[in-house]
């Protein structure tokens, strides 16, 4: 026996078992001391798509987080700032989602082409997460959708304002960074969570289902929406995501408002899931974001092509197409006249003076000049000279009693009455004003004084939108360049000259009764009788590209219509003295001896 050999083998066996024993000790010690730790992998990969490791998938939570964590740039970048970054060779990933054909004709240096549709979902895993991502399309609208999907998938993505056609291509010096050679990304750079990948694949695959419909690209054309609004289509729900103040100034009929911002997702629960939600903003870009968010949450949402529209994206957009808007102002006006009382917001001069003599509770406003007010006015009247003073004092006018307004002849008081009733004040104008009405009432001297009066301090809060509209109305008096239309009126002589010259810039509107219009009217005049249904007829028939000259009998109800139309956005003036009657002679068209036709 070779003893030395045996000893060597024993040593080898002992060493082997020692190694095994040490390994077992190490395993048990790790098991006992590190039960909450995950095994460490030496392989490094980027995975995006959930908020926390192991968290259950909740798309609503991801959408909510998208809005709640919205940075100041609201996931957009100005086209000029973007091009400056490209010129400076800043680290970024650029995605051009236009067609391959248009991409090939010229694109921003370094941009990778993922044509709008399934290619975006298919390319998610090739987009790196170590630098910002900028996306552009043609006008910004589909890029808005894409940006939402990318951010929810875990990327730091922004869309370029107004896209290639309206934004990028118009930036000075863009040619220096416009190329035709294609750029690529590295496949598999990022691991996308399966549930996120499925959601994004479904989102873009869904485009094929609407490709042949009016909702192609999850959008709807302005003309299509207009037809549905006109038809009172109950299958749609219109949502404005513009600022509240802009919504109040004017919005598409029937639209509700959830302003685009950090808290908007909290209000999505108020939206119906059994209707197509048509979202609109200013040019379509933020509406694109909202549309994608809603669709990912299970709503049937589309965005309005071009949004409301502005100068930057004309002729796209609702307003750029000349389609009508409603507002707190217009809806209030519609209600005021649909429910117009029998007194049609006027009071006879004798009845008014009788009420003053009887000491009835009322507020009286004299809108003549301070000089004429000082010479003599109705007892208790407060002076607010015609113009901005009326708007400045809206909140000071009491609302607990009726308000009566008078001017010189009744015509500007007719305008003022509309602005006061719009503000929630129960106001009427005094027939024929001071010169032609009040001053001729028997016994008026008994209630004529020279001492000034003031409001009693019981005014009320005015809606900001209404206050803004009324302020703009009176401020506009100072901006009339053509003296012919001073005070939103036109003289009989000036109108006669325009009629004789066949001036096509004007549209003459008679608001007298149909039988009186038929008996004789100014040549070329249309007729919409003053009454409860007139506003709907105005919206259906009046042009928006002409100056509308309104006339009635003496100018007072035409003054009301003048104000209504101007507050609705029309360029309107009223004819001085109207058609003319014996009560306001020698003012008025007929009192001037000007011709009428039948």
C-alpha positions in Angstrom: 0.0 0.0 0.0 1.2 3.4 -0.9 0.5 5.4 2.4 1.5 8.7 0.9 -1.0 8.2 -1.9 -3.8 7.4 0.6 -3.0 10.5 2.6 -3.1 12.6 -0.5 -6.5 11.3 -1.5 -7.8 11.8 2.0 -6.6 15.4 2.0 -8.4 16.0 -1.4 -11.6 14.5 0.0 -11.5 16.5 3.1 -10.9 19.7 1.1 -13.8 18.8 -1.2 -16.2 18.3 1.8 -14.9 21.5 3.4 -15.8 23.5 0.4 -19.3 21.9 0.2 -19.8 22.6 4.0 -18.8 26.2 3.7 -21.2 26.6 0.7 -24.1 25.2 2.7 -23.3 27.5 5.6 -23.3 30.5 3.3 -26.6 29.6 1.8 -28.3 29.1 5.1 -26.9 32.4 6.5 -28.1 34.3 3.4 -31.5 32.7 3.8 -31.8 33.6 7.4 -30.5 37.2 7.2 -31.8 38.4 3.8 -35.3 37.0 3.3 -36.7 40.4 1.9 -33.9 40.9 -0.6 -34.3 39.9 -4.3 -31.5 37.9 -5.9 -29.0 40.3 -7.6 -28.7 40.0 -11.4 -25.6 41.1 -13.2 -27.7 41.8 -16.4 -28.7 45.5 -16.7 -31.9 46.5 -18.6 -34.3 49.4 -18.7 -37.9 48.4 -18.0 -40.8 51.0 -18.1 -44.5 50.8 -17.7 -45.5 50.7 -14.0 -45.2 53.1 -11.1 -43.8 50.6 -8.6 -42.2 47.2 -8.8 -44.9 44.6 -8.4 -47.7 47.1 -8.5 -50.9 45.9 -10.2 -51.7 47.5 -13.5 -54.2 50.4 -13.2 -54.6 52.5 -16.4 -56.8 55.1 -14.6 -54.1 55.6 -12.0 -51.4 56.0 -14.7 -53.6 58.6 -16.6 -54.3 60.4 -13.3 -50.6 60.5 -12.6 -49.9 61.8 -16.1 -52.0 64.9 -15.4 -51.1 65.3 -11.7 -47.4 65.2 -12.5 -47.7 67.5 -15.5 -44.7 69.8 -15.8 -45.0 73.5 -16.7 -44.3 72.7 -20.3 -47.5 70.6 -20.4 -45.7 67.9 -22.5 -45.2 70.4 -25.4 -42.2 72.4 -26.7 -42.2 75.5 -28.8 -41.1 74.9 -32.4 -38.3 77.5 -32.2 -37.0 76.2 -28.9 -37.0 72.7 -30.4 -35.0 73.7 -33.5 -32.5 75.6 -31.3 -31.9 72.4 -29.3 -31.4 70.4 -32.5 -28.9 73.0 -33.8 -27.1 72.8 -30.4 -26.8 69.0 -30.8 -28.5 68.4 -27.4 -29.0 64.8 -26.4 -32.5 63.8 -27.4 -34.6 61.3 -29.3 -36.7 62.7 -32.1 -39.7 60.9 -33.5 -41.3 62.0 -36.8 -44.8 60.4 -37.0 -45.6 61.7 -40.5 -45.9 59.3 -43.4 -42.7 57.6 -44.7 -43.1 59.4 -47.9 -43.1 62.9 -46.3 -40.3 61.9 -43.9 -38.3 60.9 -46.9 -38.8 64.3 -48.5 -37.2 66.0 -45.5 -37.1 65.8 -41.8 -35.3 67.2 -38.7 -31.8 65.9 -38.4 -31.7 62.7 -36.3 -35.4 62.1 -36.4 -36.6 58.5 -36.6 -39.7 57.7 -38.6 -42.5 55.9 -36.8 -45.6 56.7 -39.1 -48.7 57.4 -37.1 -50.3 54.1 -36.2 -49.2 50.7 -35.1 -45.5 51.5 -35.9 -45.5 53.6 -32.7 -46.6 50.8 -30.5 -44.2 48.4 -32.3 -41.3 50.8 -31.8 -41.7 51.4 -28.1 -39.0 49.0 -27.1 -36.5 50.8 -29.3 -36.9 54.2 -27.7 -34.2 54.9 -25.1 -35.2 56.3 -21.7 -31.9 58.2 -20.9 -32.8 61.3 -22.8 -36.0 63.4 -23.6 -38.1 62.4 -26.5 -39.6 65.0 -28.9 -42.5 64.0 -31.3 -43.8 65.9 -34.3 -46.5 65.2 -36.9 -48.1 67.6 -39.4 -50.0 70.1 -37.2 -49.4 68.8 -33.6 -52.7 67.1 -33.1 -51.8 63.4 -33.5 -48.4 64.1 -31.9 -50.5 65.2 -28.9 -52.1 61.7 -28.7 -48.7 60.0 -29.2 -47.1 62.0 -26.4 -49.7 60.9 -24.0 -49.2 57.2 -24.9 -45.4 57.6 -24.7 -45.5 59.3 -21.3 -47.9 56.7 -19.9 -45.5 54.1 -21.2 -42.8 55.6 -19.1 -41.0 58.0 -21.5 -40.2 61.7 -21.0 -41.9 62.8 -24.2 -43.1 66.2 -25.5 -44.8 67.2 -28.8 -43.5 70.0 -31.0 -45.9 72.9 -31.2 -47.9 73.0 -34.4 -46.0 70.1 -36.0 -44.1 70.2 -39.2 -46.5 72.1 -41.4 -47.5 75.0 -39.2 -44.6 75.1 -36.8 -41.2 73.5 -37.5 -41.1 74.3 -41.3 -41.7 78.0 -40.5 -38.8 78.4 -38.1 -36.1 80.6 -39.4 -33.0 78.5 -40.2 -34.7 75.2 -40.1 -33.1 74.3 -43.5 -29.8 73.9 -41.7 -31.1 70.9 -39.7 -33.4 69.4 -42.4 -32.1 66.2 -43.9 -33.3 63.3 -46.0 -31.2 60.4 -44.7 -33.0 58.1 -42.3 -32.0 57.7 -38.7 -32.6 54.5 -36.6 -32.9 53.4 -33.1 -31.6 50.2 -31.4 -34.1 47.5 -31.1 -34.6 46.2 -27.5 -33.1 49.2 -25.8 -36.1 49.2 -23.4 -38.2 46.5 -21.9 -41.9 47.5 -21.9 -44.1 45.9 -19.3 -46.5 43.4 -21.1 -49.7 45.1 -19.9 -48.4 48.5 -21.1 -47.4 47.1 -24.4 -50.8 45.5 -24.8 -52.6 48.8 -24.0 -50.5 50.7 -26.5 -50.8 48.0 -29.2 -54.6 48.1 -28.8 -54.7 51.9 -28.9 -52.9 52.1 -32.3 -54.5 49.0 -33.7 -57.9 50.7 -33.0 -57.1 53.3 -35.7 -57.9 50.8 -38.4 -61.4 50.4 -37.0 -62.2 54.1 -37.6 -60.2 54.6 -40.7 -63.2 54.7 -43.0 -65.4 56.7 -40.6 -65.8 60.4 -39.8 -63.6 59.7 -36.7 -60.5 58.7 -38.7 -57.3 59.1 -36.6 -59.5 59.6 -33.5 -60.4 63.0 -34.9 -63.5 64.7 -36.4 -63.6 67.4 -39.0 -65.1 70.8 -38.2 -67.9 70.4 -40.8 -68.8 67.0 -39.5 -69.2 68.3 -35.9 -71.1 71.3 -37.2 -73.6 69.0 -38.9 -74.0 67.0 -35.7 -74.5 70.1 -33.6 -77.1 71.4 -36.0 -78.9 68.0 -36.0 -78.9 67.9 -32.2 -77.1 64.6 -32.4 -77.5 62.9 -29.0 -74.7 60.4 -29.7 -72.0 62.9 -29.0 -70.8 64.8 -25.9 -68.7 67.9 -26.6 -65.9 68.7 -24.1 -63.9 72.0 -24.2 -60.5 71.7 -22.4 -59.8 75.4 -22.9 -59.4 77.8 -20.0 -62.6 78.6 -18.1 -62.4 82.3 -19.1 -62.0 81.4 -22.7 -64.9 78.9 -22.5 -67.0 81.7 -20.9 -66.2 84.1 -23.7 -67.5 81.6 -26.3 -67.8 77.8 -26.8 -69.4 75.4 -29.1 -73.1 74.9 -28.4 -73.7 72.2 -25.8 -70.1 71.9 -24.7 -69.1 71.4 -21.1 -65.7 72.6 -19.7 -62.9 70.7 -18.0 -59.9 73.0 -18.3 -56.7 71.2 -19.3 -54.4 70.9 -16.3 -53.2 68.9 -13.3 -56.6 68.1 -11.8 -58.6 67.4 -14.9 -58.6 63.6 -14.6 -60.6 63.9 -11.4 -63.5 65.3 -13.4 -63.4 62.6 -16.1 -65.8 60.5 -14.0 -68.5 63.0 -14.9 -68.2 62.1 -18.6 -70.5 59.6 -20.3 -69.2 56.3 -21.5 -72.2 55.7 -23.8 -71.4 58.7 -26.1 -68.6 59.8 -28.4 -66.8 62.5 -26.5 -65.6 65.2 -28.9 -62.7 67.1 -27.2 -61.5 70.5 -28.4 -58.9 73.0 -27.2 -57.2 75.9 -29.1 -55.4 74.2 -32.0 -56.0 70.5 -31.3 -52.7 69.6 -29.5 -53.8 69.5 -25.9 -57.1 68.0 -27.0 -55.0 65.3 -28.6 -53.5 64.6 -25.2 -56.9 64.5 -23.5 -58.3 62.3 -26.2 -55.6 59.7 -25.8 -56.0 59.7 -22.0 -59.7 59.2 -22.3 -59.4 56.4 -24.8 -56.9 54.6 -22.6 -59.4 54.9 -19.8 -62.1 53.3 -21.9 -64.0 56.3 -23.2 -64.9 56.7 -26.9 -63.1 60.0 -27.4 -62.0 61.9 -30.5 -60.6 65.4 -30.9 -61.9 68.3 -33.1 -59.7 69.0 -36.0 -57.9 72.3 -35.4 -59.6 72.9 -32.1 -61.3 76.3 -31.7 -58.7 77.6 -34.2 -56.5 80.7 -34.1 -54.3 82.7 -36.4 -51.5 80.2 -36.2 -53.5 77.3 -37.6 -56.0 79.0 -39.9 -58.0 77.9 -41.8 -58.3 74.9 -39.6 -60.5 75.1 -36.5 -64.1 75.8 -35.6 -63.9 79.6 -35.3 -61.6 79.8 -38.3 -64.4 78.2 -40.3 -66.8 80.9 -39.1 -68.9 78.5 -37.1 -71.0 80.0 -34.3 -70.2 80.1 -30.6 -72.4 80.4 -27.5 -71.3 81.8 -24.2 -72.6 82.9 -20.8 -73.3 86.1 -22.6 -75.2 84.7 -25.5 -77.1 82.1 -23.5 -78.2 84.8 -21.0 -79.3 87.0 -23.9 -81.2 84.1 -25.4 -83.0 83.5 -22.1 -83.7 87.2 -21.6 -85.5 87.5 -24.9 -87.1 84.0 -25.0 -88.7 85.0 -21.7 -89.1 88.7 -22.6 -91.9 90.3 -20.5 -94.8 92.2 -22.2 -93.1 95.6 -21.4 -90.2 94.6 -23.8 -87.8 96.2 -21.4 -89.4 99.7 -21.9 -91.7 102.0 -19.9 -93.9 104.8 -21.1 -92.7 108.2 -20.1 -95.9 109.2 -18.4 -96.1 105.9 -16.4 -92.5 106.4 -15.3 -93.1 110.0 -14.1 -96.3 108.9 -12.3 -94.2 106.2 -10.4 -91.6 108.9 -9.5 -94.3 111.2 -8.2 -95.8 108.3 -6.2 -92.4 107.6 -4.5 -92.3 104.0 -5.8 -89.1 102.1 -4.9 -86.8 102.2 -7.9 -83.3 103.1 -9.1 -83.1 105.7 -11.8 -80.1 106.2 -14.1 -79.6 109.2 -16.3 -77.0 108.4 -19.0 -76.9 111.9 -20.5 -73.8 114.0 -20.1 -72.8 115.3 -16.7 -73.4 118.9 -17.9 -77.0 118.2 -19.0 -77.6 116.1 -15.8 -76.5 119.1 -13.8 -79.0 121.4 -15.5 -81.9 119.3 -14.4 -82.9 115.6 -14.0 -85.5 113.4 -12.6 -85.5 113.4 -8.8 -83.3 110.5 -7.4 -81.6 109.9 -10.7 -77.9 108.9 -10.6 -75.7 110.1 -13.4 -73.7 107.5 -15.4 -72.8 109.3 -18.6 -73.1 107.1 -21.7 -69.9 105.1 -22.0 -67.4 103.2 -19.7 -69.0 104.7 -16.6 -71.9 102.3 -17.0 -69.7 99.2 -17.0 -67.6 100.6 -14.2 -70.6 100.9 -11.9 -72.5 97.6 -12.8 -71.7 96.1 -9.3 -73.0 99.3 -7.6 -76.5 99.2 -9.2 -79.0 97.8 -6.7 -80.8 94.6 -7.8 -83.6 94.7 -5.1 -85.8 97.1 -7.1 -86.5 97.9 -10.7 -84.1 100.2 -12.6 -85.2 102.8 -15.1 -82.7 104.3 -17.6 -83.1 107.4 -19.8 -80.9 109.2 -22.3 -81.9 111.9 -24.8 -84.2 110.1 -27.2 -84.3 106.5 -25.9 -81.8 105.0 -28.4 -78.6 104.7 -26.4 -80.8 103.8 -23.3 -82.0 100.9 -25.4 -78.5 99.7 -25.7 -77.8 100.3 -22.0 -80.9 98.3 -20.9 -79.5 95.2 -22.6 -76.2 95.4 -20.9 -77.9 95.9 -17.5 -80.3 93.0 -17.9 -77.5 90.9 -19.1 -75.8 91.6 -15.7 -78.9 90.4 -13.8 -80.4 93.9 -13.2 -84.1 94.3 -13.8 -83.9 97.3 -16.1 -86.2 99.2 -18.5 -85.6 102.3 -20.7 -87.9 105.3 -20.6 -89.7 105.8 -23.9 -88.2 108.6 -26.1 -85.8 109.7 -23.4 -85.5 113.1 -21.8 -85.8 115.3 -24.9 -88.7 113.7 -26.6 -90.5 111.9 -23.8 -89.9 112.8 -20.1 -89.5 116.6 -20.6 -92.9 116.7 -22.4 -94.9 114.9 -19.6 -97.3 117.2 -17.8 -96.1 118.0 -14.3 -92.6 116.8 -14.8 -91.3 120.0 -13.3 -92.5 118.8 -9.9 -89.9 115.9 -10.0 -87.1 117.7 -11.8 -84.1 118.6 -9.6 -80.5 119.7 -9.9 -79.0 118.1 -6.8 -77.0 114.9 -7.5 -77.9 111.4 -6.2 -75.8 108.4 -5.6 -76.4 104.6 -5.3 -77.5 103.3 -1.9 -74.7 100.7 -1.7 -76.8 97.6 -2.2 -75.3 96.4 -5.4 -74.3 92.8 -6.1 -71.5 90.7 -7.5 -71.4 90.5 -11.3 -70.3 87.4 -13.2 -66.7 87.9 -14.4 -67.6 86.9 -17.9 -70.5 89.3 -18.0 -68.5 92.1 -16.5 -65.8 91.6 -19.1 -68.3 91.6 -22.0 -70.0 94.8 -20.8 -66.7 96.5 -20.1 -65.5 95.6 -23.7 -68.9 96.8 -25.1 -68.5 100.4 -23.7 -64.7 100.5 -24.2 -65.5 99.8 -27.9 -67.2 103.1 -28.3 -63.8 104.8 -28.2 -62.4 102.6 -30.9 -64.8 103.4 -33.7 -62.6 104.7 -36.5 -65.4 105.8 -38.8 -67.3 108.7 -37.2 -70.4 107.7 -39.2 -70.9 104.9 -36.6 -70.3 106.9 -33.4 -72.2 105.5 -30.5 -72.9 102.3 -32.5 -75.4 104.4 -34.6 -75.5 105.7 -38.1 -77.3 108.8 -39.3 -80.2 108.8 -41.8 -78.1 110.8 -44.3 -75.1 108.4 -44.1 -77.3 105.3 -44.5 -79.0 107.0 -47.5 -75.7 107.5 -49.1 -74.7 103.9 -48.6 -78.0 102.6 -50.0 -77.6 104.9 -53.1 -74.1 103.6 -53.6 -75.2 100.0 -53.4 -72.7 99.5 -50.5 -72.3 95.8 -50.1 -70.5 96.1 -46.8 -73.8 96.7 -45.0 -76.8 94.5 -44.3 -80.0 96.4 -43.4 -82.3 94.7 -40.9 -85.8 95.9 -40.0 -87.1 94.7 -36.7 -90.5 96.3 -37.2 -93.6 94.1 -37.4 -94.0 92.1 -40.5 -97.1 94.1 -41.6 -95.3 97.4 -41.2 -92.3 96.0 -43.1 -94.6 94.9 -45.9 -96.2 98.3 -46.0 -92.9 100.0 -46.7 -89.2 99.4 -45.8 -85.8 100.7 -46.7 -84.5 99.2 -50.0 -82.6 95.9 -49.5 -83.7 95.5 -45.9 -84.5 92.0 -44.4 -87.1 91.6 -41.7 -86.9 89.8 -38.4 -89.6 91.3 -36.1 -88.6 92.3 -32.6 -89.8 89.5 -30.3 -89.1 86.3 -28.4 -87.8 84.2 -31.3 -85.6 86.8 -33.0 -82.3 85.7 -31.6 -82.6 82.2 -33.1 -83.5 83.9 -36.4 -80.5 86.1 -36.1 -78.2 83.2 -35.7 -79.7 81.4 -38.7 -79.8 84.3 -41.1 -77.5 87.2 -40.4 -74.1 87.5 -42.1 -70.9 87.7 -40.0 -68.9 89.5 -42.7 -71.0 92.7 -43.0 -72.0 95.7 -40.9 -75.6 95.2 -39.8 -77.7 98.3 -39.7 -80.8 97.8 -37.5 -83.8 100.0 -37.6 -87.2 100.0 -35.8 -89.8 102.8 -35.3 -87.9 105.4 -33.3 -84.6 103.7 -32.6 -85.2 102.4 -29.1 -85.9 98.7 -29.7 -83.3 98.8 -32.5 -80.9 100.0 -29.8 -81.6 96.8 -27.9 -81.0 94.7 -31.0 -77.9 96.6 -31.8 -76.5 95.7 -28.3 -77.7 92.1 -28.5 -75.9 91.6 -31.8 -72.7 93.3 -30.8 -72.5 91.2 -27.6 -73.0 88.1 -29.8 -70.1 89.1 -31.9 -71.8 90.8 -34.9 -70.7 94.2 -36.2 -74.0 96.1 -35.7 -75.2 99.7 -35.5 -78.7 101.1 -35.3 -80.3 103.8 -37.6 -80.7 107.1 -35.9 -84.4 107.7 -35.2 -85.4 104.5 -36.9 -88.1 104.7 -39.6 -89.4 107.7 -37.8 -92.8 108.6 -36.3 -94.6 111.8 -35.4 -93.3 111.5 -31.8 -89.6 111.7 -32.8 -89.8 114.0 -35.9 -87.7 115.3 -37.6 -85.5 112.3 -36.8 -85.9 109.0 -38.7 -85.8 107.8 -42.3 -89.3 108.5 -43.3 -89.3 111.8 -41.4 -86.4 112.8 -43.6 -88.5 112.1 -46.7 -86.3 109.2 -47.8 -87.9 106.5 -50.0 -89.3 103.2 -49.0 -90.1 100.1 -51.0 -92.7 97.4 -50.7 
